[in-house]
Structures are given as structure tokens and as C-alpha cells.
Amino acid sequence: MTEDVALAALGPLFEEVFGEPVRLTPDLTAEDIEGWDSTRMIELIIAVEARFRIKFTTGEADGLARVGDLAALIARKAPKDAL
């Protein structure tokens, strides 16, 4: 899976967690989205893990500064049949 594919697949998950469509870009951060706090981050991580059938370590989750970082981590960890 490429980072671009992972980024595209994140759209519905962000919409589910934030309750509205979010225009995702690799440089998007929590500061760019109103309401993106630690609770929403946990909800997002849980949704991503379930959707892509992967698990993040605490260190991996803590190291996510941008949406692009999340897409890159998904691209590395997700099984080929995750989509």
C-alpha cells in the first residue's frame, strides 16, 4: 500500500471521528482541525487499527505529528489486502 492510498482511505475515518468531512493533506496537523484533542486522537487510532487490521505501539502513536506521518505508518504496517 502506498502513502497516497492510505491517505485516501483515511478520509472516511476522519469523517466518522470528527462528524464531518475533513480535507486531508499530508501536512495537516491536530492544530489545523477544531476539536482534534487527545480523546479524538485515541478514537482515530482505534478506528485506523480496526480498519487496516494493524496495531500501533505507544511510541508509534506518540510520534504522529502530521496526517502524512499516519499515512506513512499505515503504508508500512498494513497487510496488502487491508483495502
C-alpha positions as CSV (number, residue, x, y, z in Angstrom):
1,M,0.0,0.0,0.0
2,T,1.3,3.4,-0.8
3,E,1.1,6.5,1.3
4,D,-1.3,8.1,-1.2
5,V,-3.7,5.1,-1.0
6,A,-3.5,5.2,2.8
7,L,-4.2,8.9,2.9
8,A,-7.3,8.5,0.6
9,A,-8.6,5.7,2.8
10,L,-8.3,7.9,5.9
11,G,-11.0,10.3,4.7
12,P,-14.0,8.2,5.8
13,L,-12.3,7.5,9.2
14,F,-11.7,11.2,9.8
15,E,-15.3,11.9,8.8
16,E,-16.5,9.3,11.2
17,V,-14.4,10.5,14.2
18,F,-15.0,14.3,13.6
19,G,-18.6,14.1,12.3
20,E,-17.9,16.0,9.1
21,P,-15.7,15.7,6.0
22,V,-12.1,16.7,6.6
23,R,-9.9,17.8,3.6
24,L,-6.8,15.7,4.3
25,T,-3.3,16.6,3.2
26,P,0.0,15.1,4.3
27,D,0.9,18.3,6.2
28,L,-2.4,18.5,8.2
29,T,-1.9,18.5,12.0
30,A,-4.2,18.4,15.0
31,E,-3.8,22.2,15.3
32,D,-5.5,22.6,11.9
33,I,-8.7,20.8,12.9
34,E,-11.1,22.2,15.5
35,G,-11.8,19.6,18.2
36,W,-8.8,17.4,17.5
37,D,-7.8,16.7,21.0
38,S,-6.3,13.7,22.8
39,T,-9.6,11.9,23.0
40,R,-10.2,12.3,19.3
41,M,-6.7,11.1,18.6
42,I,-7.4,7.9,20.6
43,E,-10.7,7.4,18.7
44,L,-8.8,7.9,15.4
45,I,-6.1,5.5,16.3
46,I,-8.7,2.8,17.3
47,A,-10.6,3.4,14.0
48,V,-7.4,3.2,11.9
49,E,-6.2,0.0,13.7
50,A,-9.6,-1.7,13.2
51,R,-9.9,-0.6,9.5
52,F,-6.4,-1.6,8.5
53,R,-6.0,-4.6,10.8
54,I,-2.9,-3.2,12.4
55,K,-1.7,-2.2,15.9
56,F,0.4,0.8,16.8
57,T,2.8,0.9,19.6
58,T,2.6,3.8,22.0
59,G,5.8,5.2,20.6
60,E,4.4,5.0,17.1
61,A,1.2,6.8,18.1
62,D,3.1,9.4,20.0
63,G,5.3,10.1,17.0
64,L,2.5,11.0,14.7
65,A,2.8,14.8,14.2
66,R,1.0,15.1,10.8
67,V,-1.6,13.1,8.8
68,G,1.2,12.3,6.4
69,D,3.1,10.5,9.2
70,L,-0.1,8.4,9.9
71,A,-0.4,7.6,6.2
72,A,3.3,6.5,6.0
73,L,2.9,4.3,9.1
74,I,-0.2,2.7,7.7
75,A,1.6,2.1,4.3
76,R,4.4,0.3,6.2
77,K,2.3,-1.8,8.5
78,A,-1.0,-2.6,6.7
79,P,-1.3,-6.0,5.1
80,K,-1.6,-5.9,1.3
81,D,-5.3,-6.9,1.5
82,A,-6.2,-4.2,4.0
83,L,-8.3,-2.3,1.5
